[in-house]
Amino acid sequence: MPEIHGMRNAQKNKNDEFYTSLEDIEKEMKYYKTYFKDKVVFCNCDDPFESNFFKYFAMNFNYLGLKKIISTCYAGSPIITEQLSLFDVKGLTIKKEESKKPYKIEITEVIDNNNDGAIDLADVEYLIKNKKNTLTLLKEDGDFRSKECIELLKQSDIVVTNPPFSLFREFVSQLIEYNKDFLIIGNVNAIAYRDFFHLIKDNKVWMGASIHSGDREFRVPSTYPLKASGTRIDEKGNKYIRVKGVRWWTNLDYKERHEKLILYKKYNPEEFQKFDNYDAINVDKVTDIPYDYSGLMGVPITFLDKYNPEQFRIIASSQTGCHPDEMVLKKYSDYYGYTQDRKSNGRTGATMGNNPILVKDDKKHVYYENKDGIRVQSTYCRIFIENIEIGEDNNGRE
Ligand SMILES: C[S@@+](CC[C@H](N)C(=O)[O-])C[C@H]1O[C@@H](n2cnc3c(N)ncnc32)[C@H](O)[C@@H]1O
């Protein structure tokens, strides 16, 4: 199995330098054109020289009818100084030992030489030659949480970027606090964050349109060690890694998220076992959601890739903080864990926490057993949903 990087690793190692491909940005942006007319777009984790977000908006400035692009570069970005020395930037003297100078670029005009609505050249130097566009050093460090960047956020309409995954929660809560539209890249596992889950549940945030499976390629700095397979170096020496679990997250609506998931399975209690500790049935695959069950269903988190808010209601998730305490009907401190060769793993069932539990032994994984010989096993995280379209009285029980 090729080892593919996860953003979880990024979070652990605080390695936030992953550069999004232009192709991934183009594929997603095509769902939202109408939102951008006369708008100020803020790319607040984006060194314009490196960021394809900046490049995309510069190239499509006239096509989208943008009012302004603001892009800010963070002091921690490893690449900025050499490029800045190309320009006559007021207040910029670069000393050798002083390597990082955060700055902002504001674009209000992109001359369309061919008159075709797009520019071929997303060259920062070219853009800055236009007196209506400015490159200015920041007083602070370009952190999206800094006062200066918050002032820029206030002037903006839509934030579009791939923020550092290690700061994803803070990034989103700032967008919510300032009531901004956004289209950002994150990881599917972000739904485990309590605050973020509640935004999804309340239909304030949803998945974007274009990525629902597989992994995506990101460019990384030249210093990045390429240990895993699934990595590559191109002919110019640029390094790339593949990251799994990537998703767009947004609060911009698009038609496709209102398409109905076609359900074909009829409910039967043998196939859809009830959890032992939640009043819900277990559904292992999203495509197997029964069409005629009106009670709570525990589905894998990939449900969000198919979630239509007119078809289903999200009630809770099994993650701690994402459900009321009273939803968990049972603890398992009187159960003891065993491996399949009947060796104690030294734990009680209480260590399963809030995981959804089924009375079963699949003969493959660790199980927990009580004094009566009842065996239970835990499933992965589940999102608890209801089918809105089924009448209360049906309840899947004929
Ligand atoms: C995942 S990378 C994405 C870069 C760029 N947005 C893109 O998609 O190509 C996240 C970027 O955020 C920058 N960054 C890290 N901490 C930051 C902070 N506190 N404020 C603003 N940017 C930050 C990093 O330097 C890095 O370039």
Ligand as a Chemical Component Dictionary entry (heavy atoms), coordinates in Angstrom:
data_LIG
# 
_chem_comp.id                   LIG 
_chem_comp.type                 NON-POLYMER 
_chem_comp.pdbx_formal_charge   0 
_chem_comp.three_letter_code    LIG 
# 
loop_
_chem_comp_atom.comp_id 
_chem_comp_atom.atom_id 
_chem_comp_atom.alt_atom_id 
_chem_comp_atom.type_symbol 
_chem_comp_atom.charge 
_chem_comp_atom.model_Cartn_x 
_chem_comp_atom.model_Cartn_y 
_chem_comp_atom.model_Cartn_z 
_chem_comp_atom.pdbx_ordinal 
LIG C1  C1  C 0  -1.672 24.709 3.266  1  
LIG S1  S1  S 1  -0.666 26.082 2.843  2  
LIG C2  C2  C 0  -1.552 26.694 1.486  3  
LIG C3  C3  C 0  -0.891 27.797 0.780  4  
LIG C4  C4  C 0  -1.793 28.410 -0.286 5  
LIG N1  N1  N 0  -3.007 28.943 0.320  6  
LIG C5  C5  C 0  -2.128 27.369 -1.321 7  
LIG O1  O1  O 0  -3.174 26.751 -1.217 8  
LIG O2  O2  O -1 -1.320 27.121 -2.218 9  
LIG C6  C6  C 0  -1.054 27.178 4.164  10 
LIG C7  C7  C 0  -0.288 28.486 4.102  11 
LIG O3  O3  O 0  -0.651 29.268 5.238  12 
LIG C8  C8  C 0  0.498  29.923 5.731  13 
LIG N2  N2  N 0  0.272  30.160 7.168  14 
LIG C9  C9  C 0  0.669  29.406 8.219  15 
LIG N3  N3  N 0  0.248  29.973 9.375  16 
LIG C10 C10 C 0  -0.423 31.088 9.012  17 
LIG C11 C11 C 0  -1.078 32.107 9.753  18 
LIG N4  N4  N 0  -1.129 32.044 11.080 19 
LIG N5  N5  N 0  -1.661 33.118 9.074  20 
LIG C12 C12 C 0  -1.627 33.170 7.727  21 
LIG N6  N6  N 0  -1.026 32.231 6.962  22 
LIG C13 C13 C 0  -0.410 31.213 7.608  23 
LIG C14 C14 C 0  1.636  28.982 5.472  24 
LIG O4  O4  O 0  2.860  29.692 5.372  25 
LIG C15 C15 C 0  1.202  28.337 4.161  26 
LIG O5  O5  O 0  1.768  28.970 3.066  27 
# 
loop_
_chem_comp_bond.comp_id 
_chem_comp_bond.atom_id_1 
_chem_comp_bond.atom_id_2 
_chem_comp_bond.value_order 
_chem_comp_bond.pdbx_ordinal 
LIG C1  S1  SING 1  
LIG S1  C2  SING 2  
LIG S1  C6  SING 3  
LIG C2  C3  SING 4  
LIG C3  C4  SING 5  
LIG C4  N1  SING 6  
LIG C4  C5  SING 7  
LIG C5  O1  DOUB 8  
LIG C5  O2  SING 9  
LIG C6  C7  SING 10 
LIG C7  O3  SING 11 
LIG C7  C15 SING 12 
LIG O3  C8  SING 13 
LIG C8  N2  SING 14 
LIG C8  C14 SING 15 
LIG N2  C9  SING 16 
LIG N2  C13 SING 17 
LIG C9  N3  DOUB 18 
LIG N3  C10 SING 19 
LIG C10 C11 SING 20 
LIG C10 C13 DOUB 21 
LIG C11 N4  SING 22 
LIG C11 N5  DOUB 23 
LIG N5  C12 SING 24 
LIG C12 N6  DOUB 25 
LIG N6  C13 SING 26 
LIG C14 O4  SING 27 
LIG C14 C15 SING 28 
LIG C15 O5  SING 29 
# 
